[in-house]
């Protein structure tokens, strides 16, 4: 592996702990990782970079910009800051790892050892997506040495754009979520009495608030537990039934203590452009906690989880509620547990990261061989 890895991300390191954090903490055992975030506009007199450590070999780089800048001025400032940052690194011993194609606007002129595009989501389908993100993604496909996708449906949609593209669906840190089977339930949840139907994750435009409201209304004896930040939507549109409990954002380390008290976990996603290609990381996490799961028909949940009878797939409030009810009534889960354990035994973030590293090294070797031959 090259000496440095610079990850250009639209996500914050200290937001929800998900795919980027799982992968890059593991890459940090092999190389120096710099997680380069999108800027904050905090009224500083001059633009500057804030670099903070998040552990051995892993740093978060945060650009600070003045308020009130035009898009052109923002791009000029970001370009200057990135030029300043990258001058300290040896480009020919550095990987650029992109989560957002928009970062090409200030980084694209630099030529590193290798360019990786981890296409985690179809960002163009998200609320407030930049109008030019599709154009920048095509440029990134042209530059990338290797492309990874966050699931198989996204792979099928993108494979025509690159010859060296590989699907890497959501994986799992089994040992962490298996703690839910034995740990003590969180204090702010244990006081809630009755069946607990839970969800953790970002509550945004992908979240089916109508489904949640209907569930809570039709099953007043159930408790709907919702854990996670509310972003990109007005919190006032969220249903306020007495049996819906918004417990806020919790750290990754705390999640097993909440899962410990759930009877059923759910994936209540809308079917729209923002969910068309998602591969929810929480699916195997719920399963590792030994909790039955009910999901709306998201393609990368249907295949493989629904097809293998690991997760119940259904749509509409009545069928969703009925599926949860059936799970609440099941007494013997041994057959299901055997299937779940067999499925989870074959996947892990450790294996995913190592497979990705192998693909990166192979692409570098192939590029060097072609260069020598020419």
N, C-alpha and C positions, 0 to 999 in steps of 0.2 A: 504493500500500500504506500502511496505517496505520503510525505511528511505532514501535510496539512489538508483539512477538509473545511471549506467555507460553505455553509448552508444558507441560502437566501430564501427567507420564509415570510409568508403572509400571516403566520400564526405567532403568538407570543410564547416564549419558553415557559413563562410562569402562568399560562392560562391552563386549560384542561390538559392533563397528562395523556398523550395519545401517541399515534404512530411516530411522529418526528422524535419525541423524547425517547421512546423505546429503542429506536434504531440508533440514534446519535450517541446516546450514552454507551452503547456497545461499540460503536465505531471509535469512541474516545479511548478505548482500551488498545487501539491499534494505531491511532494517529491523533494529531491535535485538531480539535473540532472548534470552529467558530460559528456560532449561530447568529446570523446577521438578520436583524429584525427590520420591519418597516418603521419609518420615523414616527416620533412623537413631536407635537407642536406645542411647546411649553413656554413660549415667550422669551426664550434666551436671546441675548443680544447678538450672539454669533452661533453659527452651526458648530456642533462638535459631536464626537463619538464618546459614548460611555461604554466601557468594557468591564464586565464583571465576571468573576469566576463562578462556575456552577459545579466545581469538582475537578479532579485531576484531568488535565488535558481538554477541558471543556469550558468555553467562555461564551457569554452572550454579548453581542455588539449591538448597541442601540443608538441610532442617529437622533440627535436633538436638533430640531429646526425652529426657526422663528415662525411666529404666527402671521397669517395674512399673506403668505407667498402665493403667487400664481403657480399653475402647474408647470410652466416653463422654468420658473425660478426654483421650484422644488426639485426638478430634474437636474438643474445645474448644481444645486447645493449637494444633492445626493451623489452625483458623479464626482464632485470634488472630494467629498468625504470618503467615498469608496476608493478613489485613486490614492488618497492618503493612506488608507488602511492597507490596501493590497501592496503598496510599495515596501511594506515591512516583511512581506512574505516572498518566497521564491516561487514564482508562478509555475515553473516547470517541475515543481515538487508539490503541487497543490491541485486538489479536486474542487470544482465548483458543483455544488449540489443544489438544484433548484426545486422549490416547492411552488413558487410563483413565477410564471413567465414574465410578469411585469418588471421584475428585477433586471431584466436584460436592458432596460432603458438606461441604466447607469453602470452596468457591469459588462455589457456585451462586447466592448472593444478589447477586453483582456483575453488572452489565450492561455488557459491553464493546462495542466497535464491531461486532465480529462473533464468532461462535462457530463453530469448525471441529471436526469429529469425524473424525479419521483412524482409521478402524476397521481396524487392522492385522491383528488376529487375533480369533477368537471366544474371548475371555478366559474366558467362563463354562465352557468345556470344558477349561480347564487345571487341573492339579493344584493344590490349595490355593486355588482361586478363592473369593472372598467370596460368601456365600450371597445377598447382595442386589445383586450386580453387574447382574443382569438388570433389576431395578427401576430402578437408576440409569441404565442404558443407555437405557431408555425415556424417562426424564426428559431425558437428553441429546439424544435424537432430537427431542424437543419444543422444545428450546432452540436447537439447531444451525441455522445459516443454510445450511451446506453440509456434506455428508458425503462422505468418500472411503473406499474400501475397498481392502484389500491384495491383492485378486484378484477374478476374475470369479465364482467360486463363492460367495464371501462377499457380493459385490454381489447375486447372485440371492437369497441368503437374507435380505438386509436391505432391499432396495429397496422393499418394501411399507411400511416404517416412515418413509420420508422422500421428499418430492417432488423434492428437489435433491440427488441422490446419484449419485456417479460412480466407476467402477472404475479404480484405478491399480495394476496389478500390479507386481511386483518389477522393478526396472530395473537398469541396469548402468553402471559407470564403466569403459568398455572399455579405455581406455589403460592403466589401472592393472593389470588382470588380463592384458592382452596381454604384459606384461613377462615373464610366465612362459615365453613362447616362446623367450626369449633369455637370461634371467638365470641366474646361478649357483645351483645347488641349495643349500639351507640345510645348514649343517655338521652339525647333529644328525640329519639325514635322509639325507645322501649316504652315510653309513657303512653304511646298511642295504642289503644286496645282494638282488637278485631283483625280480620284478614288484611294483609298489607300487599298491595299490588304496586311494584316499584319501577322507576326509571331513573337512570343517571346519565347525564350528558348535557350538551348544549341545548337550551330551549330557544329555538329560533324559527325561521320561516319554514323549516322542514317538519316542525312539530305539529301534530294534529290536535289543536286545542278543542275543536268541536267534539272529537272522539272522547277526549278526557272529560269534558263537561257532561256529555251524554252518559258515560260510564258512571260518573259520580252521582248523577241524578237517578239513573235506573237501578243502581246498587248502593243505596245509602248506608248499608252495613259494611261496605268495603272502605278501606282507607287507601287513597291514591297518594303514593309517596313520590315526590318529584325532587330530584337532587341535581343541581347544576345552575350555571349562570344563564340569565335571560339576555339575549343579544339580538340586535337588528329587528326586533319587534317591540311594540308598545306593551309594557307590562300590564297596562290596564285592560288589554284584551284577554288576559288569562282568566279562566274560570275561577270563581271564588267560593265554591261549595265548601261547607264545613268539613267534609270528609276528604278534601284535597289539601295536602300538606306540602308546602314549599319550604324545603329545609335549606335552600341556598347551596352555594358551591362548597364542595368538600375536597380535601386533598386526596391524592391517589392512595396514600397510606391509610386513610380513613375508610375507604370504600368497603372493604370486607366487613367492617363492623355494622354497616347499614344493610348490606346484602344478607347478613346473618339473620335479620328479622323478617325478610320478605317471604311471602308464600308463593308469589308468581312475579316474574319480571316481564316487562313489556317493551316493545319497540313500536311506539305509536306514531309512525311517520306518515306524512302525506305522500301521495303519489304525484309528483310534479317534476319540473326540470331540475330542481336542486337535489332531488332524491333518486333520480333515474339511474345513477351509476354508483351510489354509495355502497360501501361494504362496512357496516358498523362494527367497530372494534369491540363494542360492548357485547356482541352476540356470544363469542366464545368466553368472554369474562363472566357473563351470567351463568353459562353452562359449567364453568370451572368451579363456581360457587355451589353447584348442585341445585340450581333453581330452575324450575320449568319456565319456558319462555313462550310468549304469544306475540306475534309480529304481524303488521300489515304486509301486503305482498311486495316487498322490496326484492328485486331480482337476485341480488347477491346474498340474500337471506334464504330465499326459496331454494337456490342452488349454492351450497350443498345442504344447508341445515333442514329446510323443509323436505327436500327429496329424501333425506335419510331419516326422517321422522324424529329429528332432534328438537325441532321447534314447530309449534303450531302456527300455520299461516292462515290468516283470514282478514276480511275487510267488512266494514260496516259495524255499527255499534252492537247490534243484536248478536251477530256471529262472533264478534270479538269478546263480548261479555260471556257468551255461551262457552267459548273456548277456555276462558279463565275459570269459569265455574267448573268445567270438567276437570281442569288441573287441580282445583281445590279439593275435589272429591276423591282423587286417586290416592290410595293407601300404599300400594306396593309399586315402587319405581325401580326395582332391581334391573329389569330388562332395559329400561331407558338409560339407567346409570351406566350399564355395561357398554351400551352403544356410545354414549357421550365420552366415557373414559377412553374407549378405543379411538374415537375421532381425535380427541385432544392429545393423545399420546404422539400423534404424528406431526404436531405443529408446535412451534415456540418462536419467540422473538429472537432467541439465540441462533436458531437454525436459519430464520429468515435473513438476519443480518449477515451471517456467514455466506449464505448463498448469494446475497447481493454483492458482498466483497469479492467473491469469486468471479462474478460477472464483470465487475469493474476492472479487476486485474486482467481478465481475459481480453476485455475491450482495449485496454492500454497496450497489452502485448501484441494484439492484432494490428493496432494502429502503427506501432513501431516497426512491425514486420513489413507492412505495406510501405512505410516511409523508406526503409532501407532498400526494398526491392525497386522503388522508383528512382 
